């Protein structure tokens, strides 16, 4: 949004809250909110900073608009922190003129918390990734298909479930490519690395770690299937990108995936935790080339209907102008 602000006759200035152990970040956040409100028409509060500024929102001298890409309380914290943060997040949001949320899933959540529907605006991320690097990589590595999973190694992304499902497939069925921060959660990463030492997975998984956007875009274009059995995905930008590249998506019936793909049409949406079903779904798509091609075409059509980043920018700046009019 900052990169294209001038095209929308706008300017974005950033003020950041210090990374302090929760909830003590609220102390320095007072000065952050004071600085943010100087000589501006509106302050956009990112959901990762909502709790920190909660004690000071009454001091705001210009309208506040929230940008939510996670539910109140966050999605990667323990129960005590989540409950405490949720109360602070909601306190901030109730002082905002508008809540821009990243998905229908988040909109449903906020309406369930008794936030007025007329103050909620869905502004989804774009589905168009960077321009793919050329030439495209060869991801199958001598097997029938290439599976792509883009997600940091944290529990909710289900990396271990992907590995368990892959181990159920014939050895010549698929090569799995894991892209994402493999040190995001050291404890979980240790479990993933231990699982990767299983002889059943030998030479069948390529760990890429974090990669440049153009390289990831090329992997979307070169892969055959996208798998991400995430239990919590407020939007799932990588799912939208995969669909736009014509990749059938496979994952759990959780988060925002049911809003993006229909089971049996653009991919396979399974009950959470059904690893046997996940393995069976991957096996069916690997071995049935015609069905995979039909789903790929449906995925591409669905992806084309999702917003681009240009669409997102128009919605974003339009919502801000509406909030201050």
N, C-alpha and C positions, 0 to 999 in steps of 0.2 A: 504494500500500500504506500509505503514511503517513496518507493522508486517511481510510482506513477502519480503521485499526489499533484504535481504541477499540471498534468494533463486534465485534472479535475478542478483546476483553479483553487488548489488547497496546498497547505504546507503542514507537515507533521514534525513535531519536535518531541524527542524522547527524554523522559526522566525515569530513572531506574531506582527501585528500592534495593537497599543493601541486602545481601544474602546473610541473614542472621537467624540463629536457631529460633524456631517458632515457640512462643508468640512475641519474642522480644524485638522483632523487626518493626513492630508498631511504633516504637520510640523514634527512630530516625525517619520513619515514613511521614511524620508530620511535616518536616521540612520539604520532603519530596512533593507532597501535595501542594504546599504553598508555592513552590517553584513552578510546578506544572500549570497552575492557574494564572500565571502572569501573562498578560497580553495575548490571550487566546480566546476563541469563541466557545470551545467545548473541550473537556478533558475526557479522553477515552481511557477507561480503567480496564486493564487486562485482568482476566480472572486469576492469574497467579499472584496478583498484587492486591486483590480485593480485601483480603483479611487484614493485611498490614495497615491499610488506610482507613479501616472501618471506624476507629475512634475519632477520626478527624474530618469525616465527610461533611459534618455540619459547618465546617469552616470554608467550604468551597464557595467561591464567589462567582463561578460560572457553571453552566449545566454539566452534569456528569452523564456519560454513556458507558455502559459496560460492554465488554467484548468477551463472551464466554466460550472457551473451548474445553471446559470441564465442568462437572456438576459442583455445586457448593460443597466444600469440604475436600475437594480434590479426588484423585482416583488411585493414588499410589501410597497413601499413608495408612497408618494403623487406625483402629477404631476410635481411640481417645482423641487423637489429633483431628481425625476427620469430623467428629462431632463438634469439637470446639471451633474448628475452622469454618464449618458450615454455618454456624450461628453468626460469625463475623462476616463471612462472605454475604450472607443474606441481608445483614444490616446495611452493607454497602449498596447492594443491588436495590434495596427499597428506597434509597435516596437518588437513584439514577432515573433519568427521564425515559431512557430506552435501554432495553437489553438486546444486544445483537448476539445471537447464539449461532454456533457453527453447524447445527443440524436439527432436524425434526425431533430426534431423540432428546436433545437438550431442551427444545421448546416444550415437549411433553412434560419433562421433569419440572421445568419452572412453572408451568400451569398447574401441575399437581401440588406445588408449594404455595399456591394461591397468589401468584403474581398475575396481574391483569394481562389477558391475551393481547390487548391493544398496545401494550408496551413491549411486546416481544417481536423481534424481527429476525428471521433466519437469514444469515449471511454466510453461505457455505464456502469453504476453500475451493480454489480452482482445481480442475482435474487435469490440466495440461502441465506436464513436467518440463524440464529443460530440454533443449534440442539434443537428441541422442548423438553421442559420438559415433564416428564411422571409422572403420567398418564395424558392423555389429559383431559381438562376440559369439563364439560357438559354445553354447551352454550344455548341450546334451552329453558331451564327452563320451560318445559311442553308445549311448543308451537310447531308448525309444523317445523319451521326453525330457524336458528340463522344467523343474519346479522352482519357483521363485518365492521366497519369503522375505519381506522387508519389514523389519521391526527390531527394536532394541531388545537386548536379552534381559527382560524383566518378566516376572511370573505371569502377568496378565496377558502377555503376548502369545503364550502357549508354544514356545519353541520346543520344549520337551515333547509336547503332544505331536508336533510335526515329525520329530525324529522317531517317536514310537510308531507312528503311522507308516513312515517310510520303511522301517524295518520289516513291516508286514508285506511289502511288495517284493516281487521277484527281483533279483539282482540286476537284471537288464532293463528294468522298467523305467527308472528315472534317476537323474542326477539332481540333487537339491542344492540350491544356492541360497545361503543365508547372508543377508545384507543388513547391517545395523550395528549399533554400539555394543560390542561384546563385553564391555566392562561396566555397563550401566548399573548393574546389581552384582557385585562380586560373588556373593553367595550363590545366587541363581546361576551365574556364569560358570561357577565351579561344577555345578550339577550338570550343566549342558556339556561341558568339556569331558566330564567323566562318561556321560552317555555316548559321546562321539567316539570313545575308545572301544566301544562294543564292536567285535568283528563283523557283526551283521550290517554295520554301517560303513565299513572300511572302504575308502575311495569313492563313496557315494555322495559325500557332502563336501561342498566347497564353502569355507568360511571367508567372507570378504571383509567383514568389519565395516566401519563407515566408509562410504565411497562418494566421490563428487556427483553432483546432480546429473550431469551429462552421462556419466557412466551408468548410473542407476536407470536413467531413461532408456539407455541402450539395452539393458537387461530386460526391461519390460517388453521391448520390441522383439527380443530374441528368445524369450521363454515361451513355454506352452501352457502352463497353468500357474495360478497364483494361490498360495495357501497361507492363511493367517487365522488360526483358531484363537482369536483374542476374546477374552471375557468382558472387557470394558473398552469400548472404542467410541468416544463421544462423536466423532465424525468418521475418521478413517481415511485420511487423505490418500494414503497408499492404495486403498481399495478403489477409490475413484480413478487414480492414475492407471491402475491395472486394467480396469474396465475400459478406459479410453484407449488402451493399447490392444484391446481385443483379447484379454486373458480371462477365461472363466475363473471365478473366485470361489474358494472353498474355505469355509470357516464355521464358527459357532453361531447359533441363533441368539446373538447377544449384541449389546451395543447398537451401533448404527447399521450393521451389515444388512438386517432385514429391510431397511429403508433404501438400500442401494441395489440389492440383487434379490431376485425371486428364485426360490429353490426350484431346481430343475430347468430353469430358463437361462439365466446368466451365470449360473454356478450351482453349488450345492451348499445348503444351509442346514447344519446339523444340530441336534440337541447338545448343549454344553457338556463336554466331558466324554462324548461318545467316540473314543479313539478307535474302536473297532469299526464304527461307521465311517470315520474319517479315512481309515486305511482302505475300506471297501470302495468309498467314493473315488479316491485317487486311483485305485486299481481300475475301476470302470472307465474313468476318463483317459487313463493311459492306454488301455487296450482297445477302446472303441473310438477309433479316429474320426468316424463320421459324427458321432455324438459330440465329441470334443470340438469339431469344426462348427457344428450348429450352435453350440454354446458360445464359441468364440465370436461368431457373427452377432449373436444376441448381446453379448457383453459389449462389443464395439458400438452397437446402436444405443445401448443404455449409457455408455460412457459419453457418447456424443451429445446426449440430452442433459448431461450434468453441466454446471456452470464452469466457464473458463475463468482464469484470473482476471481478465478484462471485465467479465460479468460481475465478479466479486467486487472489483474496485467500484463499479457503478453503484452497486447496492450499498457498499460501505459508505461512500461519500454522500450518496443520496440520503441514507438514513441519518447521517450526522447533520445534514442541512435541515432535514425534517425535525430533528430534535431541538434545534435552536431557533426554528422559525416561530 
